[in-house]
């Protein structure tokens, strides 16, 4: 008997089901459940996905926009794939993935202000994915502040300095590679959202800065689904965790599994003119007192107050935290930078 001339049927790729869920059209597609999100991201992290599938997956999610359940599931997958043996639990997880282009990253001084007062601040982020932005890692290098590449060094830096920054490439190279597809795909991917919520060292409190206000409630609920006890989200200046002192700030929090909203009023009655150029030398100059800038000072103080409020939500009011942050700023060690 001659062999059949019919083509041999191929088995469907295991990841195809996840692309299909997202891409079946207006009526047939849907969001992932949290479990589906976790399983799909696990396959990506384990290299079990074809490049064409990854591109389709990322862009279908980008068009649909991620749900809280999806982000929570993605983060769960990432955390399950992390190899962490840390003995230090930071007080504050501070993500930095956007980069600044309209104002200097004054929030770095806010984090430094807190760490100089013995709050252990673990910062993580990515750089270089969007042209024309100032990235935290580059500024920290310039300021000679601790940048670490593993969790053992993070423990030491947090013990010695109460501060460190770890690049995403050091604890999740796969996610780093996906973020770097920004220029190839022409759009940000869901990794820009989920990376902010990873909280790699399981810090006691998690702060989030989002650029698009519509994502604030998504991150708030995702934090609740992840079981984070203290999480707060703001529309940060440029998408970073930085309070714009010229505007009111809507803060969405998840505190002990309760969803809370509060508004912080603007700190100035009139808006300031945006600087024509950004000179990172002004960061250490502001800290040392050699440079005076009321907008910058209140950005630093206001951001620190927002973080203090999260960490002491049951003890300190907005007004008390703002006064506290102002006092810390006035008493700062000006020789630190």
C-alpha positions in Angstrom: 0.0 0.0 0.0 1.4 3.4 -1.0 1.9 6.1 1.6 -0.8 8.7 1.8 -0.2 12.0 -0.1 -2.2 13.9 2.4 -0.2 16.4 4.5 0.5 15.4 8.1 -1.5 17.4 10.6 0.5 19.4 13.1 -0.4 19.6 16.7 -1.4 23.1 17.9 1.3 25.0 19.8 0.4 25.0 23.6 0.6 28.8 23.7 -1.8 29.3 20.8 -4.7 29.0 23.2 -3.7 32.2 24.9 -3.3 34.2 21.7 -6.7 32.9 20.7 -8.4 34.0 23.9 -7.2 37.6 23.2 -7.7 37.6 19.4 -11.0 36.0 18.5 -12.6 39.3 17.6 -14.9 41.8 19.2 -17.4 39.3 20.4 -15.3 36.2 20.9 -12.2 37.6 22.7 -12.0 38.2 26.4 -9.6 39.0 29.2 -7.6 36.2 30.9 -8.5 34.9 34.3 -5.8 35.4 36.9 -4.8 31.7 36.5 -4.6 32.0 32.7 -2.5 35.1 33.0 -0.1 33.3 35.4 0.1 30.3 33.2 0.7 32.3 30.0 3.4 34.5 31.6 5.1 31.4 33.0 5.4 30.0 29.5 7.0 33.2 28.3 9.5 33.3 31.1 10.4 29.7 30.5 11.1 30.3 26.8 8.2 28.1 25.6 6.8 30.7 23.2 7.6 31.5 19.6 8.6 35.1 18.8 5.6 35.7 16.6 3.3 34.5 19.4 5.0 36.8 21.9 4.5 39.8 19.6 0.9 39.0 19.0 0.3 38.4 22.7 1.9 41.7 23.7 0.1 43.8 21.1 -3.3 42.2 21.6 -3.0 43.0 25.3 -1.9 46.5 24.5 -5.0 47.2 22.4 -7.3 45.6 24.9 -5.5 47.1 28.0 -4.7 44.8 30.9 -7.2 44.0 33.6 -6.3 43.9 37.3 -6.6 40.1 37.3 -4.3 39.8 34.3 -1.6 42.0 35.9 -1.9 40.1 39.2 -1.5 36.8 37.4 1.5 38.0 35.4 3.2 39.3 38.6 2.5 36.0 40.3 4.3 34.1 37.5 7.3 36.5 37.7 7.6 36.1 41.5 7.4 32.3 41.2 10.4 32.4 38.8 12.6 34.7 41.0 15.4 33.2 42.9 15.5 35.3 46.1 17.3 34.6 49.3 17.2 37.9 51.1 17.4 38.4 54.9 16.4 42.1 54.8 12.8 43.1 54.2 12.7 46.7 52.9 10.3 49.2 54.2 9.4 50.5 50.8 9.4 49.1 47.3 10.0 51.9 44.7 9.7 51.1 41.0 11.1 53.3 38.3 10.4 52.3 34.8 9.2 55.5 33.0 12.1 57.9 32.8 11.7 61.7 33.0 11.6 64.2 30.1 9.8 67.3 31.4 11.3 67.6 34.8 14.4 66.3 36.6 13.8 63.1 38.6 13.4 64.9 41.9 11.9 61.7 43.4 15.4 60.3 43.7 16.0 62.9 46.4 12.7 61.9 48.1 13.9 58.3 48.3 17.3 59.4 49.5 15.6 61.6 52.2 13.7 58.6 53.5 16.8 56.3 53.4 18.8 58.9 55.2 16.2 58.6 58.0 16.7 54.8 58.2 13.8 53.7 56.0 15.0 50.9 53.8 14.2 51.8 50.2 14.5 49.1 47.5 14.3 50.7 44.0 14.1 48.7 40.8 13.6 49.7 37.2 14.7 49.7 33.5 16.4 52.2 31.3 17.0 53.0 27.7 13.7 51.7 26.2 12.5 55.2 25.1 14.5 57.9 23.4 14.8 61.3 25.0 14.3 60.4 28.7 16.5 60.6 31.8 16.6 57.2 33.5 17.1 56.6 37.2 19.9 54.1 36.8 22.0 56.7 34.9 21.3 59.4 37.5 22.2 57.0 40.4 25.5 56.2 38.7 26.2 59.9 38.4 25.3 60.4 42.1 27.4 57.3 43.1 24.4 55.8 44.9 24.3 52.0 45.3 23.3 49.9 42.3 23.3 46.2 42.8 23.0 43.1 40.6 21.9 40.4 43.0 19.9 40.1 46.2 22.9 39.3 48.4 24.4 42.7 47.5 20.9 44.3 47.9 20.9 42.9 51.5 24.2 44.5 52.2 23.4 47.8 50.6 20.1 48.1 52.5 21.8 47.2 55.8 24.7 49.7 55.2 22.9 52.5 53.3 19.2 51.8 53.6 19.0 52.2 49.9 19.8 50.4 46.7 18.6 50.1 43.1 18.5 46.9 41.0 18.0 46.8 37.3 15.2 44.6 35.9 17.9 42.9 33.8 19.5 41.6 37.0 16.5 39.8 38.4 14.3 39.1 35.3 16.4 39.2 32.1 13.4 38.0 30.0 11.2 40.9 31.1 14.1 43.3 30.4 14.3 41.9 26.9 10.6 42.4 26.4 10.7 46.0 27.6 13.5 46.7 25.1 11.1 45.8 22.3 9.5 49.2 22.8 11.2 50.7 19.7 10.6 47.5 17.6 6.9 47.3 18.3 6.3 51.1 18.5 4.3 50.7 21.7 4.9 50.0 25.3 4.0 46.4 26.4 2.2 45.1 29.5 5.6 44.5 31.0 5.8 48.3 31.7 2.8 47.8 34.0 3.4 44.5 35.6 7.1 45.3 36.4 6.0 48.1 38.7 4.1 45.6 40.9 6.7 42.8 41.2 8.0 43.9 44.6 10.9 41.5 44.3 12.1 41.7 47.9 8.5 41.6 49.4 8.8 45.1 50.9 6.3 46.0 53.6 4.9 48.9 51.5 4.7 49.4 47.8 4.4 52.8 46.0 3.4 53.1 42.4 3.6 55.9 39.9 1.4 55.7 36.7 1.2 58.0 33.8 -2.3 57.2 32.5 -4.8 57.8 35.3 -7.0 55.0 34.0 -4.4 52.5 35.2 -4.5 53.7 38.8 -7.6 51.6 39.8 -6.2 48.6 37.9 -3.0 48.7 39.8 -4.8 49.4 43.1 -7.0 46.2 42.6 -4.0 44.2 41.3 -2.1 45.0 44.5 -5.1 43.9 46.5 -5.3 40.6 44.6 -1.6 40.1 45.2 -2.1 40.4 48.9 0.1 43.5 49.4 -0.7 45.0 52.8 0.2 48.6 52.0 0.1 49.8 48.4 -0.6 53.3 47.0 -0.8 54.5 43.4 -0.7 58.0 42.0 -0.5 59.6 38.6 3.1 60.5 39.0 5.0 63.2 37.1 6.1 61.6 33.8 4.9 58.2 35.1 7.4 58.1 37.9 6.6 58.1 41.7 6.8 61.8 42.0 4.2 64.2 43.2 3.6 67.3 41.0 3.3 70.0 43.6 1.3 72.2 41.2 -1.6 69.8 40.9 -3.9 67.9 43.2 -3.1 64.2 43.6 -5.5 61.4 43.6 -4.1 58.5 45.7 -5.6 55.1 45.4 -4.5 52.6 48.1 -5.0 49.1 49.2 -4.5 48.9 52.9 -5.1 45.7 54.7 -7.2 44.5 51.8 -9.3 47.6 51.9 -9.5 49.9 48.8 -9.1 53.5 49.8 -9.2 56.8 47.8 -8.0 60.2 49.0 -7.1 63.5 47.4 -4.1 65.6 48.2 -4.5 69.3 47.3 -1.9 71.3 45.2 0.9 72.8 47.1 1.0 76.0 45.0 -1.8 78.3 43.9 -0.2 78.9 40.5 1.6 76.5 38.2 5.3 76.8 37.5 6.9 77.2 34.1 8.6 74.0 32.9 12.4 74.3 32.6 13.9 74.8 29.1 16.6 72.2 29.8 17.3 69.5 32.3 20.7 69.6 34.1 21.2 66.7 36.5 23.9 68.7 38.3 20.9 70.5 39.9 20.0 67.4 41.8 23.0 67.4 44.2 23.0 71.2 44.2 19.4 71.2 45.5 20.3 68.7 48.1 23.3 70.6 49.3 21.4 73.9 49.4 23.5 75.5 46.6 20.5 75.6 44.3 17.1 77.1 45.2 14.0 75.9 43.4 10.6 76.0 45.2 9.0 73.6 42.7 11.8 71.0 43.1 11.8 71.3 46.9 8.1 70.7 47.1 8.3 67.9 44.6 10.8 66.2 46.9 8.9 67.0 50.1 5.5 66.1 48.7 6.7 62.8 47.3 8.3 61.9 50.6 5.1 62.8 52.4 3.1 60.6 50.2 5.4 57.6 51.0 5.3 58.4 54.8 1.5 58.5 54.7 1.5 55.0 53.2 3.9 53.6 55.8 2.2 55.3 58.7 -1.4 55.5 57.4 -2.9 54.5 60.8 -0.9 57.1 62.7 -0.3 60.2 60.6 -2.6 62.4 58.5 -1.8 64.1 55.2 -1.0 67.3 57.0 1.1 65.6 59.6 3.1 63.7 56.9 3.7 66.9 54.9 5.0 68.7 58.0 7.1 65.6 58.9 8.6 65.4 55.4 9.3 69.2 55.5 11.1 68.8 58.8 13.2 65.9 57.4 14.2 68.0 54.4 15.2 71.0 56.6 17.3 68.7 58.8 18.8 66.6 56.0 22.5 65.8 55.9 23.6 68.3 53.1 27.0 66.7 52.8 25.5 63.3 51.7 25.7 64.3 48.0 
